Amino acid sequence: MERMEVKQVFEFFGGVGKTARALGLSQSTVSEWQINGVPECRQYQIELATHRQIKADKPALRIKAAA
């Protein structure tokens, strides 16, 4: 599975500051992603905000189908 790349997120929104504003977060919080990666909960927010142009690492719904 493809990992959500921080660089790709920043490029989409136009930088760290614009990413932070678009997601309603502080710039320092978003800057930490360069070290720790994008937290899973924020990945879903980014997926929605980008209209699925950037996708989360894991699907939001992970219920196994009945056998």
PDB file of N, CA, C and O in Angstrom:
ATOM      1  N   MET A   1       0.843  -1.183   0.000  1.00  0.00           N
ATOM      2  CA  MET A   1       0.000   0.000   0.000  1.00  0.00           C
ATOM      3  C   MET A   1       0.885   1.242   0.000  1.00  0.00           C
ATOM      4  O   MET A   1       1.906   1.300   0.686  1.00  0.00           O
ATOM      5  N   GLU A   2       0.477   2.212  -0.772  1.00  0.00           N
ATOM      6  CA  GLU A   2       1.229   3.453  -0.903  1.00  0.00           C
ATOM      7  C   GLU A   2       1.084   4.312   0.345  1.00  0.00           C
ATOM      8  O   GLU A   2      -0.012   4.445   0.891  1.00  0.00           O
ATOM      9  N   ARG A   3       2.190   4.895   0.794  1.00  0.00           N
ATOM     10  CA  ARG A   3       2.148   5.765   1.978  1.00  0.00           C
ATOM     11  C   ARG A   3       1.828   7.199   1.564  1.00  0.00           C
ATOM     12  O   ARG A   3       2.236   7.662   0.499  1.00  0.00           O
ATOM     13  N   MET A   4       1.085   7.892   2.435  1.00  0.00           N
ATOM     14  CA  MET A   4       0.808   9.298   2.202  1.00  0.00           C
ATOM     15  C   MET A   4       2.112  10.065   2.421  1.00  0.00           C
ATOM     16  O   MET A   4       2.693  10.022   3.505  1.00  0.00           O
ATOM     17  N   GLU A   5       2.555  10.753   1.401  1.00  0.00           N
ATOM     18  CA  GLU A   5       3.809  11.491   1.466  1.00  0.00           C
ATOM     19  C   GLU A   5       3.550  12.935   1.916  1.00  0.00           C
ATOM     20  O   GLU A   5       2.708  13.631   1.349  1.00  0.00           O
ATOM     21  N   VAL A   6       4.273  13.360   2.924  1.00  0.00           N
ATOM     22  CA  VAL A   6       4.142  14.717   3.460  1.00  0.00           C
ATOM     23  C   VAL A   6       4.412  15.735   2.361  1.00  0.00           C
ATOM     24  O   VAL A   6       3.689  16.724   2.238  1.00  0.00           O
ATOM     25  N   LYS A   7       5.431  15.503   1.574  1.00  0.00           N
ATOM     26  CA  LYS A   7       5.791  16.420   0.491  1.00  0.00           C
ATOM     27  C   LYS A   7       4.617  16.612  -0.469  1.00  0.00           C
ATOM     28  O   LYS A   7       4.348  17.728  -0.911  1.00  0.00           O
ATOM     29  N   GLN A   8       3.929  15.534  -0.783  1.00  0.00           N
ATOM     30  CA  GLN A   8       2.786  15.591  -1.691  1.00  0.00           C
ATOM     31  C   GLN A   8       1.655  16.437  -1.090  1.00  0.00           C
ATOM     32  O   GLN A   8       1.004  17.204  -1.801  1.00  0.00           O
ATOM     33  N   VAL A   9       1.427  16.295   0.207  1.00  0.00           N
ATOM     34  CA  VAL A   9       0.393  17.076   0.894  1.00  0.00           C
ATOM     35  C   VAL A   9       0.745  18.560   0.840  1.00  0.00           C
ATOM     36  O   VAL A   9      -0.105  19.389   0.516  1.00  0.00           O
ATOM     37  N   PHE A  10       1.992  18.896   1.156  1.00  0.00           N
ATOM     38  CA  PHE A  10       2.427  20.291   1.148  1.00  0.00           C
ATOM     39  C   PHE A  10       2.347  20.887  -0.262  1.00  0.00           C
ATOM     40  O   PHE A  10       1.955  22.042  -0.431  1.00  0.00           O
ATOM     41  N   GLU A  11       2.713  20.106  -1.256  1.00  0.00           N
ATOM     42  CA  GLU A  11       2.643  20.590  -2.637  1.00  0.00           C
ATOM     43  C   GLU A  11       1.193  20.846  -3.049  1.00  0.00           C
ATOM     44  O   GLU A  11       0.907  21.827  -3.735  1.00  0.00           O
ATOM     45  N   PHE A  12       0.289  19.978  -2.636  1.00  0.00           N
ATOM     46  CA  PHE A  12      -1.122  20.141  -2.989  1.00  0.00           C
ATOM     47  C   PHE A  12      -1.681  21.453  -2.444  1.00  0.00           C
ATOM     48  O   PHE A  12      -2.335  22.207  -3.164  1.00  0.00           O
ATOM     49  N   PHE A  13      -1.417  21.715  -1.169  1.00  0.00           N
ATOM     50  CA  PHE A  13      -1.979  22.899  -0.524  1.00  0.00           C
ATOM     51  C   PHE A  13      -1.150  24.165  -0.731  1.00  0.00           C
ATOM     52  O   PHE A  13      -1.662  25.273  -0.570  1.00  0.00           O
ATOM     53  N   GLY A  14       0.129  24.008  -1.088  1.00  0.00           N
ATOM     54  CA  GLY A  14       0.970  25.175  -1.347  1.00  0.00           C
ATOM     55  C   GLY A  14       1.918  25.529  -0.226  1.00  0.00           C
ATOM     56  O   GLY A  14       2.298  26.691  -0.084  1.00  0.00           O
ATOM     57  N   GLY A  15       2.311  24.549   0.576  1.00  0.00           N
ATOM     58  CA  GLY A  15       3.280  24.786   1.640  1.00  0.00           C
ATOM     59  C   GLY A  15       2.737  24.439   3.012  1.00  0.00           C
ATOM     60  O   GLY A  15       1.567  24.094   3.170  1.00  0.00           O
ATOM     61  N   VAL A  16       3.613  24.537   3.998  1.00  0.00           N
ATOM     62  CA  VAL A  16       3.266  24.163   5.373  1.00  0.00           C
ATOM     63  C   VAL A  16       2.177  25.078   5.929  1.00  0.00           C
ATOM     64  O   VAL A  16       1.192  24.600   6.492  1.00  0.00           O
ATOM     65  N   GLY A  17       2.349  26.377   5.776  1.00  0.00           N
ATOM     66  CA  GLY A  17       1.386  27.334   6.322  1.00  0.00           C
ATOM     67  C   GLY A  17       0.007  27.191   5.703  1.00  0.00           C
ATOM     68  O   GLY A  17      -0.998  27.219   6.413  1.00  0.00           O
ATOM     69  N   LYS A  18      -0.049  27.039   4.396  1.00  0.00           N
ATOM     70  CA  LYS A  18      -1.339  26.898   3.710  1.00  0.00           C
ATOM     71  C   LYS A  18      -1.995  25.565   4.043  1.00  0.00           C
ATOM     72  O   LYS A  18      -3.220  25.481   4.131  1.00  0.00           O
ATOM     73  N   THR A  19      -1.195  24.529   4.229  1.00  0.00           N
ATOM     74  CA  THR A  19      -1.736  23.236   4.652  1.00  0.00           C
ATOM     75  C   THR A  19      -2.375  23.374   6.024  1.00  0.00           C
ATOM     76  O   THR A  19      -3.488  22.899   6.252  1.00  0.00           O
ATOM     77  N   ALA A  20      -1.670  24.021   6.926  1.00  0.00           N
ATOM     78  CA  ALA A  20      -2.185  24.218   8.281  1.00  0.00           C
ATOM     79  C   ALA A  20      -3.507  24.988   8.259  1.00  0.00           C
ATOM     80  O   ALA A  20      -4.462  24.600   8.931  1.00  0.00           O
ATOM     81  N   ARG A  21      -3.563  26.069   7.495  1.00  0.00           N
ATOM     82  CA  ARG A  21      -4.794  26.867   7.413  1.00  0.00           C
ATOM     83  C   ARG A  21      -5.942  26.066   6.805  1.00  0.00           C
ATOM     84  O   ARG A  21      -7.072  26.130   7.289  1.00  0.00           O
ATOM     85  N   ALA A  22      -5.656  25.321   5.756  1.00  0.00           N
ATOM     86  CA  ALA A  22      -6.701  24.537   5.079  1.00  0.00           C
ATOM     87  C   ALA A  22      -7.309  23.484   5.994  1.00  0.00           C
ATOM     88  O   ALA A  22      -8.487  23.150   5.867  1.00  0.00           O
ATOM     89  N   LEU A  23      -6.501  22.959   6.921  1.00  0.00           N
ATOM     90  CA  LEU A  23      -6.961  21.886   7.801  1.00  0.00           C
ATOM     91  C   LEU A  23      -7.344  22.380   9.191  1.00  0.00           C
ATOM     92  O   LEU A  23      -7.781  21.592  10.030  1.00  0.00           O
ATOM     93  N   GLY A  24      -7.182  23.679   9.442  1.00  0.00           N
ATOM     94  CA  GLY A  24      -7.528  24.240  10.748  1.00  0.00           C
ATOM     95  C   GLY A  24      -6.571  23.832  11.852  1.00  0.00           C
ATOM     96  O   GLY A  24      -6.979  23.626  12.995  1.00  0.00           O
ATOM     97  N   LEU A  25      -5.294  23.715  11.504  1.00  0.00           N
ATOM     98  CA  LEU A  25      -4.270  23.288  12.459  1.00  0.00           C
ATOM     99  C   LEU A  25      -3.207  24.369  12.602  1.00  0.00           C
ATOM    100  O   LEU A  25      -3.130  25.290  11.789  1.00  0.00           O
ATOM    101  N   SER A  26      -2.389  24.248  13.645  1.00  0.00           N
ATOM    102  CA  SER A  26      -1.272  25.181  13.796  1.00  0.00           C
ATOM    103  C   SER A  26      -0.153  24.775  12.834  1.00  0.00           C
ATOM    104  O   SER A  26      -0.018  23.609  12.463  1.00  0.00           O
ATOM    105  N   GLN A  27       0.628  25.755  12.451  1.00  0.00           N
ATOM    106  CA  GLN A  27       1.742  25.494  11.554  1.00  0.00           C
ATOM    107  C   GLN A  27       2.761  24.564  12.205  1.00  0.00           C
ATOM    108  O   GLN A  27       3.364  23.734  11.525  1.00  0.00           O
ATOM    109  N   SER A  28       2.960  24.697  13.525  1.00  0.00           N
ATOM    110  CA  SER A  28       3.930  23.830  14.208  1.00  0.00           C
ATOM    111  C   SER A  28       3.477  22.369  14.196  1.00  0.00           C
ATOM    112  O   SER A  28       4.302  21.464  14.076  1.00  0.00           O
ATOM    113  N   THR A  29       2.180  22.142  14.319  1.00  0.00           N
ATOM    114  CA  THR A  29       1.649  20.772  14.268  1.00  0.00           C
ATOM    115  C   THR A  29       1.928  20.152  12.908  1.00  0.00           C
ATOM    116  O   THR A  29       2.402  19.020  12.819  1.00  0.00           O
ATOM    117  N   VAL A  30       1.638  20.889  11.866  1.00  0.00           N
ATOM    118  CA  VAL A  30       1.837  20.389  10.504  1.00  0.00           C
ATOM    119  C   VAL A  30       3.329  20.212  10.214  1.00  0.00           C
ATOM    120  O   VAL A  30       3.712  19.268   9.523  1.00  0.00           O
ATOM    121  N   SER A  31       4.163  21.094  10.724  1.00  0.00           N
ATOM    122  CA  SER A  31       5.609  20.975  10.515  1.00  0.00           C
ATOM    123  C   SER A  31       6.164  19.680  11.092  1.00  0.00           C
ATOM    124  O   SER A  31       7.110  19.112  10.546  1.00  0.00           O
ATOM    125  N   GLU A  32       5.584  19.210  12.190  1.00  0.00           N
ATOM    126  CA  GLU A  32       6.041  17.959  12.820  1.00  0.00           C
ATOM    127  C   GLU A  32       5.857  16.754  11.903  1.00  0.00           C
ATOM    128  O   GLU A  32       6.543  15.744  12.064  1.00  0.00           O
ATOM    129  N   TRP A  33       4.955  16.848  10.962  1.00  0.00           N
ATOM    130  CA  TRP A  33       4.732  15.733  10.037  1.00  0.00           C
ATOM    131  C   TRP A  33       5.980  15.411   9.236  1.00  0.00           C
ATOM    132  O   TRP A  33       6.153  14.278   8.788  1.00  0.00           O
ATOM    133  N   GLN A  34       6.850  16.391   9.050  1.00  0.00           N
ATOM    134  CA  GLN A  34       8.083  16.153   8.308  1.00  0.00           C
ATOM    135  C   GLN A  34       8.988  15.171   9.044  1.00  0.00           C
ATOM    136  O   GLN A  34       9.824  14.509   8.429  1.00  0.00           O
ATOM    137  N   ILE A  35       8.821  15.078  10.361  1.00  0.00           N
ATOM    138  CA  ILE A  35       9.618  14.171  11.191  1.00  0.00           C
ATOM    139  C   ILE A  35       8.871  12.866  11.440  1.00  0.00           C
ATOM    140  O   ILE A  35       9.427  11.779  11.280  1.00  0.00           O
ATOM    141  N   ASN A  36       7.600  12.987  11.833  1.00  0.00           N
ATOM    142  CA  ASN A  36       6.828  11.823  12.287  1.00  0.00           C
ATOM    143  C   ASN A  36       5.861  11.253  11.264  1.00  0.00           C
ATOM    144  O   ASN A  36       5.259  10.207  11.508  1.00  0.00           O
ATOM    145  N   GLY A  37       5.696  11.912  10.126  1.00  0.00           N
ATOM    146  CA  GLY A  37       4.707  11.478   9.140  1.00  0.00           C
ATOM    147  C   GLY A  37       3.332  12.030   9.499  1.00  0.00           C
ATOM    148  O   GLY A  37       3.136  12.593  10.576  1.00  0.00           O
ATOM    149  N   VAL A  38       2.387  11.860   8.582  1.00  0.00           N
ATOM    150  CA  VAL A  38       1.030  12.368   8.784  1.00  0.00           C
ATOM    151  C   VAL A  38       0.264  11.391   9.666  1.00  0.00           C
ATOM    152  O   VAL A  38       0.161  10.214   9.322  1.00  0.00           O
ATOM    153  N   PRO A  39      -0.281  11.850  10.801  1.00  0.00           N
ATOM    154  CA  PRO A  39      -1.053  10.953  11.669  1.00  0.00           C
ATOM    155  C   PRO A  39      -2.254  10.367  10.919  1.00  0.00           C
ATOM    156  O   PRO A  39      -2.833  11.014  10.045  1.00  0.00           O
ATOM    157  N   GLU A  40      -2.608   9.158  11.269  1.00  0.00           N
ATOM    158  CA  GLU A  40      -3.689   8.456  10.568  1.00  0.00           C
ATOM    159  C   GLU A  40      -4.982   9.261  10.560  1.00  0.00           C
ATOM    160  O   GLU A  40      -5.641   9.355   9.525  1.00  0.00           O
ATOM    161  N   CYS A  41      -5.354   9.840  11.692  1.00  0.00           N
ATOM    162  CA  CYS A  41      -6.615  10.593  11.745  1.00  0.00           C
ATOM    163  C   CYS A  41      -6.587  11.789  10.809  1.00  0.00           C
ATOM    164  O   CYS A  41      -7.619  12.140  10.239  1.00  0.00           O
ATOM    165  N   ARG A  42      -5.437  12.422  10.634  1.00  0.00           N
ATOM    166  CA  ARG A  42      -5.325  13.564   9.715  1.00  0.00           C
ATOM    167  C   ARG A  42      -5.306  13.119   8.266  1.00  0.00           C
ATOM    168  O   ARG A  42      -5.682  13.885   7.379  1.00  0.00           O
ATOM    169  N   GLN A  43      -4.876  11.897   8.014  1.00  0.00           N
ATOM    170  CA  GLN A  43      -4.865  11.391   6.650  1.00  0.00           C
ATOM    171  C   GLN A  43      -6.282  11.343   6.079  1.00  0.00           C
ATOM    172  O   GLN A  43      -6.495  11.655   4.907  1.00  0.00           O
ATOM    173  N   TYR A  44      -7.240  10.954   6.903  1.00  0.00           N
ATOM    174  CA  TYR A  44      -8.628  10.900   6.429  1.00  0.00           C
ATOM    175  C   TYR A  44      -9.152  12.303   6.147  1.00  0.00           C
ATOM    176  O   TYR A  44      -9.892  12.508   5.184  1.00  0.00           O
ATOM    177  N   GLN A  45      -8.776  13.265   6.974  1.00  0.00           N
ATOM    178  CA  GLN A  45      -9.170  14.659   6.762  1.00  0.00           C
ATOM    179  C   GLN A  45      -8.573  15.168   5.442  1.00  0.00           C
ATOM    180  O   GLN A  45      -9.248  15.853   4.674  1.00  0.00           O
ATOM    181  N   ILE A  46      -7.320  14.834   5.191  1.00  0.00           N
ATOM    182  CA  ILE A  46      -6.654  15.253   3.960  1.00  0.00           C
ATOM    183  C   ILE A  46      -7.302  14.588   2.749  1.00  0.00           C
ATOM    184  O   ILE A  46      -7.488  15.222   1.711  1.00  0.00           O
ATOM    185  N   GLU A  47      -7.641  13.319   2.886  1.00  0.00           N
ATOM    186  CA  GLU A  47      -8.299  12.612   1.789  1.00  0.00           C
ATOM    187  C   GLU A  47      -9.607  13.312   1.411  1.00  0.00           C
ATOM    188  O   GLU A  47      -9.907  13.476   0.229  1.00  0.00           O
ATOM    189  N   LEU A  48     -10.376  13.718   2.407  1.00  0.00           N
ATOM    190  CA  LEU A  48     -11.636  14.426   2.141  1.00  0.00           C
ATOM    191  C   LEU A  48     -11.373  15.817   1.557  1.00  0.00           C
ATOM    192  O   LEU A  48     -12.030  16.224   0.599  1.00  0.00           O
ATOM    193  N   ALA A  49     -10.420  16.537   2.130  1.00  0.00           N
ATOM    194  CA  ALA A  49     -10.127  17.906   1.697  1.00  0.00           C
ATOM    195  C   ALA A  49      -9.585  17.960   0.267  1.00  0.00           C
ATOM    196  O   ALA A  49      -9.769  18.956  -0.432  1.00  0.00           O
ATOM    197  N   THR A  50      -8.918  16.891  -0.165  1.00  0.00           N
ATOM    198  CA  THR A  50      -8.342  16.856  -1.513  1.00  0.00           C
ATOM    199  C   THR A  50      -9.237  16.112  -2.496  1.00  0.00           C
ATOM    200  O   THR A  50      -8.837  15.841  -3.628  1.00  0.00           O
ATOM    201  N   HIS A  51     -10.452  15.782  -2.057  1.00  0.00           N
ATOM    202  CA  HIS A  51     -11.402  15.034  -2.904  1.00  0.00           C
ATOM    203  C   HIS A  51     -10.759  13.756  -3.436  1.00  0.00           C
ATOM    204  O   HIS A  51     -10.885  13.411  -4.611  1.00  0.00           O
ATOM    205  N   ARG A  52     -10.058  13.059  -2.521  1.00  0.00           N
ATOM    206  CA  ARG A  52      -9.407  11.768  -2.777  1.00  0.00           C
ATOM    207  C   ARG A  52      -8.245  11.830  -3.769  1.00  0.00           C
ATOM    208  O   ARG A  52      -7.808  10.800  -4.283  1.00  0.00           O
ATOM    209  N   GLN A  53      -7.747  13.035  -4.036  1.00  0.00           N
ATOM    210  CA  GLN A  53      -6.558  13.127  -4.887  1.00  0.00           C
ATOM    211  C   GLN A  53      -5.330  12.616  -4.137  1.00  0.00           C
ATOM    212  O   GLN A  53      -4.380  12.121  -4.743  1.00  0.00           O
ATOM    213  N   ILE A  54      -5.363  12.745  -2.806  1.00  0.00           N
ATOM    214  CA  ILE A  54      -4.341  12.155  -1.940  1.00  0.00           C
ATOM    215  C   ILE A  54      -5.100  11.227  -1.009  1.00  0.00           C
ATOM    216  O   ILE A  54      -6.040  11.653  -0.338  1.00  0.00           O
ATOM    217  N   LYS A  55      -4.703   9.966  -0.963  1.00  0.00           N
ATOM    218  CA  LYS A  55      -5.445   8.973  -0.193  1.00  0.00           C
ATOM    219  C   LYS A  55      -4.711   8.551   1.076  1.00  0.00           C
ATOM    220  O   LYS A  55      -3.482   8.523   1.130  1.00  0.00           O
ATOM    221  N   ALA A  56      -5.507   8.223   2.095  1.00  0.00           N
ATOM    222  CA  ALA A  56      -4.969   7.726   3.364  1.00  0.00           C
ATOM    223  C   ALA A  56      -4.290   6.381   3.145  1.00  0.00           C
ATOM    224  O   ALA A  56      -4.596   5.662   2.193  1.00  0.00           O
ATOM    225  N   ASP A  57      -3.361   6.053   4.046  1.00  0.00           N
ATOM    226  CA  ASP A  57      -2.637   4.782   3.956  1.00  0.00           C
ATOM    227  C   ASP A  57      -3.555   3.577   4.079  1.00  0.00           C
ATOM    228  O   ASP A  57      -3.359   2.561   3.412  1.00  0.00           O
ATOM    229  N   LYS A  58      -4.558   3.701   4.938  1.00  0.00           N
ATOM    230  CA  LYS A  58      -5.481   2.598   5.200  1.00  0.00           C
ATOM    231  C   LYS A  58      -6.910   3.081   4.939  1.00  0.00           C
ATOM    232  O   LYS A  58      -7.200   4.264   5.119  1.00  0.00           O
ATOM    233  N   PRO A  59      -7.801   2.188   4.518  1.00  0.00           N
ATOM    234  CA  PRO A  59      -9.194   2.601   4.343  1.00  0.00           C
ATOM    235  C   PRO A  59      -9.822   2.945   5.692  1.00  0.00           C
ATOM    236  O   PRO A  59      -9.466   2.355   6.712  1.00  0.00           O
ATOM    237  N   ALA A  60     -10.749   3.892   5.699  1.00  0.00           N
ATOM    238  CA  ALA A  60     -11.395   4.298   6.940  1.00  0.00           C
ATOM    239  C   ALA A  60     -12.263   3.177   7.507  1.00  0.00           C
ATOM    240  O   ALA A  60     -12.332   3.005   8.724  1.00  0.00           O
ATOM    241  N   LEU A  61     -12.918   2.422   6.648  1.00  0.00           N
ATOM    242  CA  LEU A  61     -13.790   1.338   7.076  1.00  0.00           C
ATOM    243  C   LEU A  61     -13.038   0.027   6.940  1.00  0.00           C
ATOM    244  O   LEU A  61     -12.717  -0.391   5.828  1.00  0.00           O
ATOM    245  N   ARG A  62     -12.754  -0.626   8.057  1.00  0.00           N
ATOM    246  CA  ARG A  62     -11.952  -1.856   8.029  1.00  0.00           C
ATOM    247  C   ARG A  62     -12.707  -3.039   8.606  1.00  0.00           C
ATOM    248  O   ARG A  62     -12.135  -3.843   9.343  1.00  0.00           O
ATOM    249  N   ILE A  63     -13.965  -3.150   8.282  1.00  0.00           N
ATOM    250  CA  ILE A  63     -14.778  -4.264   8.764  1.00  0.00           C
ATOM    251  C   ILE A  63     -14.640  -5.410   7.773  1.00  0.00           C
ATOM    252  O   ILE A  63     -14.799  -5.227   6.566  1.00  0.00           O
ATOM    253  N   LYS A  64     -14.344  -6.590   8.297  1.00  0.00           N
ATOM    254  CA  LYS A  64     -14.217  -7.756   7.435  1.00  0.00           C
ATOM    255  C   LYS A  64     -15.608  -8.231   7.027  1.00  0.00           C
ATOM    256  O   LYS A  64     -16.542  -8.218   7.828  1.00  0.00           O
ATOM    257  N   ALA A  65     -15.728  -8.645   5.787  1.00  0.00           N
ATOM    258  CA  ALA A  65     -16.998  -9.162   5.293  1.00  0.00           C
ATOM    259  C   ALA A  65     -17.284 -10.518   5.944  1.00  0.00           C
ATOM    260  O   ALA A  65     -16.367 -11.285   6.236  1.00  0.00           O
ATOM    261  N   ALA A  66     -18.559 -10.794   6.162  1.00  0.00           N
ATOM    262  CA  ALA A  66     -18.958 -12.081   6.770  1.00  0.00           C
ATOM    263  C   ALA A  66     -18.633 -13.206   5.795  1.00  0.00           C
ATOM    264  O   ALA A  66     -18.801 -13.070   4.583  1.00  0.00           O
ATOM    265  N   ALA A  67     -18.170 -14.308   6.347  1.00  0.00           N
ATOM    266  CA  ALA A  67     -17.770 -15.445   5.508  1.00  0.00           C
ATOM    267  C   ALA A  67     -18.947 -16.285   5.097  1.00  0.00           C
ATOM    268  O   ALA A  67     -18.778 -17.279   4.389  1.00  0.00           O
TER     269      ALA A  67
END
